[in-house]
Amino acid sequence: MSDGNSHFLMAIGRIDGGHAIEVADEQLREVLNAVNRTGKKGTVTVTLEVQPNGESGFAASAKITAKAPALDFGQSFFFMGRDGDLTREAPNYVQDSLLKHEDVDNGR
């Protein structure tokens, strides 16, 4: 049973003057907001790397990664205008063709 002292929290809290904890906290907030918006899952991963440092010492470093869920977007349809710009308006030849079909359907 733990006495309330966490070696992990102590180590990660002291890496780079506590900056790793601040970054993890910020990443967690962003992921939580995205999860709330999308209803999808996200992750925040804290990696604590420990390596020997001399005969009885250790060096620790942290890596924080986050994956926030993305929103799904619908589709929109566009045309290329005569000048090559994107437009929502159908080119005249398509409109003219549609009008001719309407005229035939209406008995004109």
PyMOL commands that set and color helices and strands:
alter all, ss='L'
color gray80, all
select helices_A, chain A and resi 7-38+92-105
alter helices_A, ss='H'
color red, helices_A
select strands_A, chain A and resi 43-53+57-67+79-80+86-87
alter strands_A, ss='S'
color yellow, strands_A
deselect
rebuild
show_as cartoon
